[in-house]
Amino acid sequence: MGHPRLLDRAASALLIIDVQEAYRNQTFEHDRMVGRVRCLLEAAKVVGVPILVTEQYPKGLGHTQREVAEGFAHGQEITEKLSMSCCAQPLFRERLSALRRSQIVVCGIEAHACVNQTAHELLDLGYQVHVAFDAISARSEVDYRIGWEKIIGSGAIPATVEMICLEWVRTAEAPEFEAIHGLIK
């Protein structure tokens, strides 16, 4: 089992928030963030962690960026929303609850808006929230960093994509270790 603040793949879900076309090259270190989100997505598929995806007002902001969406399994459900917090969308809450997972790995944009409000509401709902520092961003570096600080200061667990991936496999003896190692190299 391990320490309660370590991720357990059987208790985890990955949440990809609003990595949409309108944000392309508009966020701080955009390519880094998109690449790290894609790495998390691939790792989640390797270890069998369920994936939730949201899109904020896709009519105006477009759909999930191709680099991420290409990694979705056939039939991946995407929850459309207008609220900043994913948790304010009843369909999202329903899908999250149906997973019966207690640990939520959060990535996406924007750190000070949708990621921030979602993380806080997930914490309030009793979830253990792990936020990937290298897989979130915002249009400004200030909003990215202050959003991060507020989220972590409120009780979310700071993480990186590599840290998350390694916690999901726990040992080099795991059958998925080589695939995960290939993703994070």
N, C-alpha and C positions, 0 to 999 in steps of 0.2 A: 504494500500500500504506500508507505512512505509518509513524509511530512505533509500535514494538511494544506500547506501553502504551495506545494508542488502540484503541477498539473497531472491528472490521471486521465488518460485517453478515454476511459470508460465513463468518466464524469464530465467530459469536456464537450463544448460546441464552439464552433468558429463563427463569428459574426463579422461580415464584411459590409461596412456602412458606406454607401453613396459614392463609390469610386466611378464617377460618371463623366461622360464626354465633355460637358461644359467646364470641368475642372482640369482638362488636359493642359499640361504645362502652365497652369495657373497657381499651383501650390508649391510651397517650399520644398525643394529637393524632390520634385515630382517623380522623376524616373526611379529614384531610390525607393520611394514609397510604393509605387505600382509594382516594381519588381519584388519587393518584400511581401506585399499582399499576395502576389501570385505564388511565391514560395510557400507561404502559409496555406494557401488553398491546396497546392499539390501535396504538401505534407499531411494535411487533414485527410485527403483522399487515401493516401498510403496507409495511414494508421486507423482509418475508419471512423474519424470524428465527423459528426454531422455539420453541415454548413448552412447558415442563414445569410441571406443577401437582401439588402434594402436599396431602394432608389428613391431619392427625394425628388418629387415633382418631375418625373421623367419627360413629361410633355414639354417642359421648359429647359431642363438640364440634360436631356438625353439619357441614354441607357448606359449600363456599365461599360467601361472602356474595354475594347476588344482584347487587349493583352490579358485582362483578368477573365472576361467572359468566355474566352476560348478554353479556359480550364474547367468550366462548369460541366458537371455531369449532365447527360441528357435528362431533361425534365426538371432541372434545378428551379425551384420556386423562388421568385423574387417578390418581395413585399414592397409595394409602392406606398409612399407616405407623403404627408404634407407637414406633419409635426417634426420638430427637431429631434425629439427623443423617439427612437424606434418603439419604445414601450407605450407611447401614447396611441399607437396604431393597434386596434383590437386584433386584427389578423396576425400581426407580428407576435403579440402576446400569446395568442392561441398556438401558433406554430412553435414558439419557444417552449411553452408549457408541455406540449405534446412530446417533446424530446426527452423530458425527464432527466435533464442534465443540470448539475449544480455549479459548474465552472464555465464561464463564458470568456473566450479569448476574443478581444475586440481589436479591430483594425479598420482603417478607412479614413474618411474626411467628413467634416473638418474638425480638428482637435478641440477647438473652443466652442463648437456649436453642436452638431449632431453626435459626435463621439462623446463629448463632455456630458451632455444631457442624458444620453443613453446610459453611459457608465454610472452616473449618479442614480438614475432610476433603477438600474439593475441591482446596484448595491442596496437600495432601499427595499427591493423585492426579496432580498436575502441571497442573491447570487454572489459567488466569489468571482470577481472580475479581474482578468489579467489583460493588460493593455500593452501591445507591442509598440515600443517607442519608435522603432525604425519602420513601422508599417502604418503610421498615422501621419497626417500633415494638415496644413491650413494654408490659406492664401498668403499669410504673412508669417515670418519666422516668430514674431512676438506672440501671435495668437497660438501658434503651434506649441511654443515652449510654456506659455502661461496656462494654456488648456491642459497640457500634460501635468504641470505642477498641481493644478487644482484637482484633477482626477486622482492623482497619486496621494495628494494630501487628504483626500476624502476617504481613502481606504482601498482603492484599487491596487493591485499588485503590479509593480513595474516589471516589464519583460522585454526581451528582444526576440526576433523571429528564431534565431538559432537556439536561444534558451528554451523557447516553447517547444521546438522540434525535439530537442534532446530530452526534455521532460516527458514528452509523449512516448519516446522509445525506452528511456531509462537505462538501457544497457546495450553495449555493442553486440551482445548475444541475441538481441531481439531480431526476429526474422526481417523486419523492415529497416534495420539499422543502415544497411548499405544504401538503400534507396534514399533514406533521409540524409545520410552523409553526402550523397551526391547532390542533393538539393541545396544544402547549406554551404558547400565548398565554394 
